[in-house]
């Protein structure tokens, strides 16, 4: 029981850290994409750079034999969690504002809760519903409290960002058991390799046209952060959290991203931390706590009281 509890705590820490990194990635990635690196090019850097990182890391860990059936499943998992998720979100972010993109991410816990109920028969309890919407309200307050005029808002970009959340929610729901069978490095090595194989032909001509020498050092550093931290480190942390936490709990950590954006804005002097932001943070973490305390399907079978 102690081991299980420790594993769950580690899962929460990993998911918080992963979403904190993704929270930083949105403004940094947006700046890079309006200063020389397009949306599809950024996705290409992410999957190729990420694949290289995971293959190098795989030489330093225990090698696992993957069943042919699971290799096929890794392909579909990679399409949902990386190709469709990253293409839709990154290209959508290049078309719309970071604020609108962040608002779209608040939909993923709601979608995941519904999908988990349909496919995994996870119960939709009062605590779970209250937690999801409590967190959504908190995230929305954080996002809109810092909203200024954004001339780059775009409906197509917003819909692409929403589609990214749908793809990732499906991935969290359908592939939890696959992720639990193998180590983090094995899972990501094959998923991102498949993603790179699919994306490279689509972006080959765009990469040839990229003005490599005209891109500033700052943009390259921001792109490097997106590749190494936002892809390699964050996906390791996310997969580790996904091994021990329920899909809806994993999705709830999406609400951490606007908190990070808010804190960074305060630190660099772009915003102030007022009463509204404080209330929002409390709502987000209250929502996460309520979802973690809600009953799972296993709890119902054991007759656990709510």
DOTOR-388055 format. One line per field, with one value per residue (C-alpha): y, x, z; residue in one letter. Coordinates in steps of 0.001 Angstrom, whole numbers, padded with zeros to 6 digits. Layout:
y = c(Y  ...)
x = c(X  ...)
z = c(Z  ...)
r = c(A  ...)
This chain:
y = c(000000  002372  001585  002215  005531  006624  005691  007750  010759  010484  010305  013571  015279  014121  015329  018710  019116  018073  020540  023285  022773  022850  026034  027675  026201  028047  031625  030538  028414  031187  033695  031284  030604  034278  034924  032416  028882  027944  025623  022531  023154  023352  020022  018518  019765  018318  014825  014434  015999  014072  010780  011381  012087  008978  006683  007963  007514  003964  002851  003616  001660  -001965  -003096  -004444  -006780  -005374  -007760  -007253  -006477  -003794  -002295  -001708  -000189  002110  003346  004401  005813  007883  009152  010395  011646  013124  013519  014708  016303  018244  019112  020415  022316  023742  024798  026095  028102  029622  030865  032038  033735  031941  033017  031319  028235  028019  028298  025351  023199  023529  021304  018197  017066  017309  015299  012743  012272  011504  009149  007315  006749  005387  003220  002367  002448  004872  006367  010033  010912  014185  014750  014169  016508  019163  018851  019096  022165  023768  023452  024706  027825  028505  028044  030269  033042  032854  032939  035736  037900  038474  038781  041807  042683  039880  040587  037117  035274  032893  030490  027852  028043  027733  024657  023054  023567  022022  019069  018544  018175  015653  013532  013527  012693  009671  008611  008863  006782  004020  003368  003433  -000359  -000306  002394  000400  -002636  -000995  001500  005202  005200  002183  003727  007098  005726  003842  006342  009285  007247  006389  010063  011173  008687  010055  013768  013956  013405  015982  018676  017923  020753  023239  022345  022926  026397  027348  030380  028676  031429  034204  032698  034452  032784  033509  031664  028680  028606  028741  025929  023950  024378  023111  020051  019034  020242  020426  017091  014863  015749  016551  013335  011246  012885  012573  008860  008246  009971  008159  004805  005376  007975  007645  009324  012039  012864  013104  015391  017611  018671  020638  023304  023795  025342  028704  028897  028645  031263  033573  033094  033690  036880  038119  037229  039074  042055  041629  041118  041354  038617  039852  038430  037031  035030  033752  032522  030900  028960  027713  026599  024713  022755  022152  020687  018400  017234  016499  014397  012415  011742  010561  006872  004810  001715  -000483  001437  000769  -002944  -002962  -001068  001974  004758  008183)
x = c(000000  002871  004578  001351  000797  004378  003959  000773  002481  005330  002727  001161  004566  005453  002186  002517  006074  005112  002227  004398  006855  004015  002747  006108  006200  003117  004518  008055  006825  004485  007350  009489  006673  006132  009843  011045  009894  006457  003945  004678  008424  008151  006304  009034  011764  009844  009345  012785  014607  012460  013030  016799  016697  014640  016802  019968  018320  017248  020901  021321  018312  017177  016092  012540  011096  007847  005189  004192  000616  001853  004100  000949  -000759  002239  001739  -001856  -000916  001790  -000634  -003066  -000711  002006  001155  -002450  -002079  001087  000172  -003261  -002040  001195  -000303  -003383  -001174  000634  -002733  -004421  -003414  -001803  -004822  -007305  -005098  -004965  -008737  -009092  -006872  -009410  -011775  -009577  -010509  -014204  -013719  -011545  -014098  -016804  -014577  -013401  -017034  -017857  -014798  -013424  -016758  -015315  -018152  -019072  -019519  -020600  -017080  -015550  -017969  -017548  -013762  -013573  -015790  -014208  -010812  -012189  -013630  -010330  -008320  -010726  -010414  -006623  -006576  -009092  -007817  -004604  -006244  -005450  -006331  -005104  -005250  -004129  -007192  -008508  -011468  -009625  -006688  -009036  -010721  -007328  -006297  -009601  -009045  -005641  -007309  -009795  -006992  -005026  -008103  -008764  -005137  -005324  -008478  -007642  -003947  -003580  -003098  -000461  001535  001461  003120  006419  008963  008670  011592  010285  006820  008056  010843  008400  005532  007710  009629  006382  005397  008673  008250  004771  005582  008916  007427  004720  007173  010155  009517  008785  012045  013950  012430  013197  015520  017963  020601  018067  016691  017958  019751  016787  014412  016791  016993  013187  012937  015505  013380  010308  012241  014212  012037  008588  008968  011677  011436  007717  006687  008851  007115  003666  004061  005317  002252  -000061  001154  -000327  -003083  -006529  -007113  -009361  -006792  -004030  -006217  -006975  -003338  -003943  -005274  -001748  -000608  -002404  -001172  002410  001753  000296  003226  005784  003980  004130  007829  008855  006680  004029  001218  000316  -001018  -004345  -007309  -008851  -005749  -005506  -009095  -008449  -005427  -007445  -010243  -007816  -006167  -009515  -010737  -007714  -008196  -011905  -011178  -008459  -010890  -013698  -014524  -012982  -014553  -012339  -013496  -017118  -016436  -014859  -017824  -015819  -017941  -017788)
z = c(000000  000859  -002442  -004336  -002545  -003241  -006898  -007090  -005494  -007998  -010773  -009584  -009370  -012884  -014385  -012650  -013956  -017508  -017672  -016155  -019020  -021556  -019933  -020643  -024128  -025425  -025274  -026244  -029143  -030317  -030416  -032435  -034884  -035676  -036073  -038622  -037722  -039075  -037424  -039510  -039267  -035464  -035374  -037562  -035231  -032288  -033673  -035281  -032325  -029871  -031709  -031637  -027882  -027086  -029243  -027543  -024124  -025060  -025242  -021535  -020228  -020243  -023705  -023947  -026547  -027904  -029222  -032905  -031857  -029466  -032152  -034186  -031176  -030636  -034197  -033546  -030125  -031809  -034442  -031791  -029084  -031300  -034993  -034739  -031311  -032119  -035707  -034746  -031672  -033075  -036399  -034573  -032184  -035169  -036477  -033276  -030015  -027043  -024958  -027297  -027550  -023750  -023493  -025874  -023612  -020793  -022789  -022593  -019036  -019928  -023131  -021319  -018548  -021132  -023169  -020041  -019095  -022577  -023257  -019795  -017968  -015458  -013381  -013784  -010118  -008576  -007257  -010673  -012454  -009754  -009937  -013724  -013916  -010836  -012504  -015829  -014193  -012423  -015617  -017560  -014954  -015146  -018940  -019429  -016545  -018475  -021873  -023965  -027525  -029712  -033402  -034351  -033069  -035714  -035699  -037724  -035330  -032349  -033856  -034579  -030943  -029824  -032181  -030579  -027183  -028591  -030100  -026861  -024800  -027046  -026611  -022811  -022776  -025262  -024635  -020845  -020641  -023412  -021626  -018392  -020062  -021056  -019740  -020482  -022918  -024853  -025201  -026387  -028598  -030789  -030709  -031705  -034289  -036045  -035795  -037411  -040272  -041005  -040657  -042546  -046039  -045320  -044256  -046535  -049003  -046194  -044447  -047707  -048021  -044404  -044179  -041788  -041743  -041113  -037911  -034779  -031880  -029604  -031936  -032097  -028289  -028044  -030585  -028593  -025459  -027329  -028589  -025506  -022628  -024232  -026026  -024523  -020821  -020739  -022505  -020161  -017204  -018788  -019582  -016027  -014612  -017020  -015673  -012225  -012650  -014183  -017586  -016143  -013440  -016064  -018173  -015166  -015033  -018247  -015908  -014529  -017822  -017434  -013816  -015053  -017731  -015090  -012686  -015457  -016468  -012868  -012504  -015676  -014785  -017474  -014989  -011304  -009073  -007749  -005863  -009041  -009879  -006307  -006411  -009778  -008493  -005519  -007860  -010113  -007330  -005617  -008898  -009198  -005602  -006147  -009240  -007459  -004592  -006868  -007231  -010001  -011586  -009385  -006291  -007217  -007580  -004124  -002706  -001676  -000265  -001947)
r = c(X  X  X  X  X  X  X  X  X  X  X  X  X  X  X  X  X  X  X  X  X  X  X  X  X  X  X  X  X  X  X  X  X  X  X  X  X  X  X  X  X  X  X  X  X  X  X  X  X  X  X  X  X  X  X  X  X  X  X  X  X  X  X  X  X  X  X  X  X  X  X  X  X  X  X  X  X  X  X  X  X  X  X  X  X  X  X  X  X  X  X  X  X  X  X  X  X  X  X  X  X  X  X  X  X  X  X  X  X  X  X  X  X  X  X  X  X  X  X  X  X  X  X  X  X  X  X  X  X  X  X  X  X  X  X  X  X  X  X  X  X  X  X  X  X  X  X  X  X  X  X  X  X  X  X  X  X  X  X  X  X  X  X  X  X  X  X  X  X  X  X  X  X  X  X  X  X  X  X  X  X  X  X  X  X  X  X  X  X  X  X  X  X  X  X  X  X  X  X  X  X  X  X  X  X  X  X  X  X  X  X  X  X  X  X  X  X  X  X  X  X  X  X  X  X  X  X  X  X  X  X  X  X  X  X  X  X  X  X  X  X  X  X  X  X  X  X  X  X  X  X  X  X  X  X  X  X  X  X  X  X  X  X  X  X  X  X  X  X  X  X  X  X  X  X  X  X  X  X  X  X  X  X  X  X  X  X  X  X  X  X  X  X  X  X  X  X  X  X  X  X  X  X  X  X  X)
